[in-house]
Amino acid sequence: MRTTASPGPHAAIDLGTSRIRASVPARAVFVDRPSAVTGPVPATSPGTAPGRAERARPIEHGMVIDAGACTRLARLTLLEADPGHELRQVLIAVPAAANGTQQSRAVTAVGAAADRPVRTMQAPLAAAIGAGIDSADPRPRLILDIGAGIVETAVIMRGRVHAARSVQYVPERPAGHRMPRLPEHVREQVATALRHMLTDLPGPLRHTARAGGLLLTGGGACLPSLPGRLTTEMGLTISVARDPARATIRGLAHTCRSPALWRLTRA
C-alpha cells in the first residue's frame, strides 16, 4: 500500500455487513453492492477439492473478519467506482465499538485493494454528518445507527463521538417478510444501552441531548414499529434520517469534499 497520496480524487467506502457502498464524490460516482465475494477455498480446508470457489461474506457485525476476502470485495467495488485507478486517498467508516486490531484489519484490507493511503471515521459520526447534523454544533445529539448485525447508539458533539454503546446481534429473517428484523431481546438491549448512555452524561448535557431527540440512521431505521416503540419507552422525540441506509456513505462523501470535516478523520 502506498503511504503517500496521489493527486486524484478521494473515495469513500462504507463496509456494511450486508452491503458495501462506495462514492467518489468529485465525480458523482456511487456504487452499492452486496458485501459478498467469490474466491478460492484455501487448500488447507478439509474436504475441499483443489480450485473450488465459494461465496464469502468478509464483514460481520460491521467488522472485517476475513481480510483477504475483504480486499477482493473492496477491489471489485473500487474498480467499478474508479476504473482509471486515479484515487488520492480512501476514507472508510469503522464502528465505534471496533478496537485497534479490528480497525487495523479494515485499513489494511482496503489499503491493499486501493494501493492508496486509508483514513477512518467512526461510523456514528459519519452517519450523523450524512443525516445533516452540523459537526461544529456544541450541543450533544443522540444517534441510533441500526445496521445489519450491529446497533450503535452515540452522543455526537463538536465533531466527535462523545460516548457510544454497541449491541451486536444476528438479524431475524421471518418467512414472508422482505426485511430482516431486530430480535426482541436486541430491542430491549438497545433501549437499555440508550438509557445507560444518557444516565452517564452530566446533567446539563443529558437534558440538552434529550431535548434534541433521537435520530435514527442505518437500514434498520425503517423497521416497522421501531420509532413508535422507542418514543413510548424512552420518552424521546424520534426522527428518521432521509434514506437512512445511505446516511453513513453520504457523511463520508461529504467529508471527502470538506477540508474542515477531513480534519476529523484519522490515519
C-alpha positions in Angstrom: 0.0 0.0 0.0 1.3 3.4 -0.9 1.8 5.8 2.0 1.7 9.0 0.0 -1.4 10.4 -1.6 -1.8 10.8 -5.4 -3.2 13.9 -7.0 -6.6 12.3 -7.9 -9.9 12.5 -6.0 -10.8 11.0 -2.6 -13.0 7.9 -2.4 -15.3 6.8 0.5 -16.3 3.3 1.5 -18.9 2.1 3.9 -18.1 -1.5 4.8 -21.5 -2.8 5.8 -22.4 -6.3 6.9 -24.9 -6.8 4.1 -24.0 -4.0 1.6 -20.8 -2.3 0.7 -21.2 1.3 -0.6 -18.6 3.4 -2.3 -18.5 7.0 -3.5 -16.1 9.2 -5.5 -17.9 12.5 -4.8 -15.7 14.6 -7.1 -17.1 12.6 -10.0 -20.6 12.0 -8.6 -19.9 8.2 -8.7 -21.9 5.9 -6.3 -21.6 2.1 -6.0 -23.9 -0.1 -3.9 -23.4 -3.9 -3.9 -23.8 -6.9 -1.6 -21.0 -7.5 0.8 -20.1 -10.8 -0.6 -17.4 -12.0 -3.0 -16.4 -15.3 -4.6 -13.0 -16.6 -4.0 -10.9 -19.8 -3.8 -11.2 -22.0 -0.8 -7.9 -22.4 1.0 -6.1 -25.6 0.1 -5.9 -26.5 3.8 -9.7 -26.5 4.2 -10.8 -30.1 5.0 -13.0 -31.9 2.5 -12.5 -29.4 -0.3 -11.4 -30.1 -3.9 -8.5 -28.0 -5.4 -9.6 -25.0 -7.3 -13.1 -24.9 -5.7 -14.6 -21.4 -5.1 -17.1 -20.3 -2.5 -19.1 -17.2 -1.7 -17.5 -15.3 1.2 -19.0 -12.6 3.4 -15.9 -10.9 4.9 -17.8 -8.4 7.2 -19.7 -9.4 10.3 -21.3 -7.1 12.8 -19.7 -4.2 10.8 -16.2 -5.6 11.4 -13.8 -7.2 8.9 -13.4 -10.9 9.8 -11.7 -12.0 6.6 -9.1 -9.5 5.4 -8.3 -11.4 2.1 -11.9 -11.6 1.1 -12.5 -8.0 2.1 -9.6 -6.9 -0.1 -11.1 -8.7 -3.0 -14.5 -7.2 -2.3 -13.1 -3.7 -1.9 -11.0 -4.1 -5.1 -14.1 -5.0 -7.1 -16.0 -2.1 -5.7 -13.3 0.4 -6.3 -12.7 -0.9 -9.8 -16.4 -0.1 -10.5 -16.2 3.3 -8.8 -12.8 4.3 -10.3 -11.8 2.2 -13.3 -8.8 4.5 -14.0 -7.1 3.9 -10.6 -6.6 7.6 -10.1 -7.7 7.9 -6.5 -5.9 10.1 -4.0 -6.9 8.6 -0.7 -9.7 6.4 0.7 -11.9 7.1 3.7 -13.7 4.3 5.4 -16.2 4.1 8.3 -15.5 1.9 11.3 -17.8 1.0 14.1 -17.3 2.9 17.4 -17.0 -0.5 19.0 -14.1 -1.5 16.8 -10.8 -2.0 18.8 -7.4 -1.2 17.4 -6.9 -4.6 15.9 -10.3 -4.5 14.1 -9.7 -1.0 12.8 -6.2 -2.0 11.6 -7.6 -5.1 9.8 -10.1 -2.9 7.9 -7.5 -0.3 7.0 -5.1 -3.0 5.8 -7.7 -4.8 3.7 -8.9 -1.6 2.0 -5.4 -0.3 1.6 -4.3 -3.5 -0.2 -7.3 -3.1 -2.5 -6.8 0.6 -3.3 -3.0 0.8 -3.1 -3.6 4.2 -1.5 -3.5 5.7 2.0 -6.6 4.9 4.0 -8.2 7.1 6.7 -11.0 6.3 9.1 -14.0 8.0 10.7 -16.3 6.5 13.3 -19.5 5.3 11.7 -21.9 7.1 14.0 -20.2 10.4 13.3 -20.3 9.7 9.5 -24.0 8.8 9.8 -24.7 12.0 11.7 -22.9 14.1 9.1 -24.8 12.3 6.4 -28.1 13.0 8.2 -27.4 16.7 8.2 -26.1 17.3 11.7 -23.6 20.2 11.9 -20.3 18.7 13.1 -19.4 22.0 14.8 -22.6 22.1 16.9 -21.6 22.2 20.6 -24.9 20.7 21.6 -25.0 16.9 22.2 -27.0 14.9 19.6 -28.3 11.4 20.1 -27.8 9.0 17.2 -29.0 5.4 16.8 -27.3 3.7 13.9 -29.0 0.4 13.1 -27.0 -1.8 10.8 -27.2 -5.5 9.8 -25.7 -7.2 12.8 -24.7 -4.1 14.9 -26.6 -1.3 16.5 -24.7 1.7 17.8 -26.1 4.5 19.9 -23.9 7.5 20.3 -23.7 11.1 21.5 -22.2 13.3 18.8 -20.8 16.7 19.9 -18.3 19.1 18.5 -17.4 16.8 15.6 -16.6 13.7 17.7 -18.3 10.7 19.2 -18.5 11.8 22.9 -20.0 8.5 24.1 -21.1 5.3 22.4 -22.6 1.9 23.2 -22.9 -1.0 20.8 -25.1 -4.1 20.5 -24.1 -7.0 18.2 -26.8 -9.4 17.0 -27.9 -11.8 14.4 -30.9 -10.5 12.3 -34.1 -12.5 12.3 -35.5 -13.3 8.8 -39.1 -14.3 9.3 -40.7 -16.2 6.4 -42.8 -14.0 4.1 -41.0 -10.7 5.2 -38.8 -8.8 2.8 -36.7 -7.1 5.5 -34.8 -8.8 8.4 -36.0 -7.9 11.9 -34.4 -6.9 15.2 -34.9 -9.8 17.6 -36.9 -8.8 20.7 -34.0 -9.2 23.1 -31.9 -6.8 20.9 -34.6 -4.1 21.0 -34.5 -4.4 24.8 -30.7 -4.3 24.9 -30.7 -1.2 22.6 -33.2 0.6 24.9 -31.1 -0.3 27.9 -27.9 0.9 26.3 -29.5 4.2 25.4 -30.8 4.7 29.0 -27.3 3.9 30.4 -25.6 6.3 28.0 -27.9 9.1 28.9 -27.5 8.4 32.6 -23.7 8.6 32.2 -23.9 12.1 30.7 -23.6 15.1 33.0 -26.9 16.6 33.9 -26.9 19.7 31.6 -25.7 17.6 28.7 -28.3 14.9 29.4 -31.1 17.5 29.3 -29.9 19.1 26.1 -29.4 15.7 24.4 -33.0 14.5 25.4 -34.4 17.8 24.1 -32.8 17.3 20.7 -34.5 13.9 20.3 -33.1 10.7 18.8 -32.1 10.5 15.2 -32.3 7.0 13.5 -29.9 6.1 10.7 -28.9 2.8 9.1 -31.0 0.3 7.1 -32.8 -0.8 10.3 -34.2 2.7 10.9 -37.1 1.8 8.6 -38.1 -1.3 10.6 -41.9 -1.1 11.3 -43.0 0.0 14.8 -39.4 0.8 15.9 -39.8 4.6 16.1 -43.1 4.4 17.9 -41.8 1.9 20.4 -38.7 3.9 21.2 -40.9 7.0 21.7 -43.0 5.1 24.2 -40.1 3.5 26.0 -37.7 6.4 26.1 -39.9 9.4 26.1 -37.9 10.9 23.2 -38.8 12.6 20.0 -37.8 10.2 17.2 -36.8 11.2 13.7 -35.6 9.1 10.8 -32.8 10.4 8.5 -33.5 10.7 4.8 -32.6 7.5 3.1 -31.2 6.2 6.4 -29.4 3.2 4.9 -27.1 5.6 3.0 -26.5 8.1 5.7 -23.0 6.8 6.5 -21.8 6.9 2.9 -23.3 10.4 2.4 -21.4 11.5 5.5 -18.1 10.1 4.3 -18.6 11.6 0.8 -19.4 15.0 2.4 -16.2 14.7 4.5 -14.2 14.0 1.3 -15.3 17.3 -0.1 -14.8 19.4 3.1 -11.3 20.3 4.4 -12.9 21.1 7.8 -14.5 17.7 8.1 -11.4 15.9 6.7 -9.6 17.1 9.9 -11.9 14.9 11.9 -10.6 11.7 10.2 -7.8 9.5 11.5 -4.8 8.0 9.8 
